[in-house]
């Protein structure tokens, strides 16, 4: 009897599918037979929403099954949603590849919940960033929700429903992930480091740093009087790293908002370079920092006072003071020593990152790095 029931249920589902998805469009898009709830949802959609649903499923399957073939910006454009919204939908699709995960256009309307207490929500919002950041990349949403609800500042408060708390945690996690994406706001910076040149002066590290992800994308050693050439070498090093296998794990942003360059003593050369860049047409904003205590400002943001244990001495960047103590390094040996520090720094940054971005840099990110590399 049980077997006949199972067979009977299968027949009913097949009949429902024949009736509600007669041309098999939904089955073909999903790559499997739709369940009863999906068929009911599909049947209630007008034609334009069905077409949007099929297009969105196609994009999501490419995004999941062929990683790196689309940037998030390209995928979001095809799905006709904002990039931030696409990340939400993609995460839901990965968790459960069903029609219900595709976004609000595929949901039944429902009643709105009761109004939340404003003071409680404000308290939650003040606590939320620290809770999410403490969880790291692997923390489960349920654990973060429990940690949030147990905070002493919320004891006795009339908390929102657990599903609302989950939504708040997930939204904050997406926000933090977006802030850690690579390529949004690179900065080119220079600082003296602890390594000494053969003449006793400090080596100067020129770096392409990423102010959002805190990664060091590339570096070189050089002279403050010729920062343009030193930054060109650092940009070429950045392009080399981007093409290396380890960079495949870097969570790239969908574009570069701006790039800022700390000028050495050759500020006029960099101003000329920016004029040539601006004459070439549209692109991210190109800023030059040419005055004040500028050296090491971006390196401090991403690394503090040391890069993987290699100490930085920002105040000595323009100094010609000579030290007789300490080991001396030629340019090649200094580059090797700094490379070890950069590798250690980047590994620590990625271990703490919760970001999920594109598998490859955006075209405008590559364009501006190539422009600087050819300077």
MOZI-V222886 format. One record per helix or strand of 3 or more residues. SS is the DSSP state (a for helix, b for strand). FROM is the first residue (numbers start at 1). TO is the last residue. If there is no record, write none. Layout:
<<SS FROM TO> <SS FROM TO>>
This chain:
<<a 2 20> <a 25 30> <a 36 43> <a 47 65> <a 72 79> <a 83 95> <a 99 101> <a 104 106> <a 118 135> <a 141 149> <a 152 154> <a 162 179> <b 185 196> <b 202 210> <b 216 222> <a 224 242> <a 245 249> <b 258 262> <a 267 279> <b 285 289> <a 297 303> <b 310 313> <a 314 316> <a 331 352> <a 363 373>>
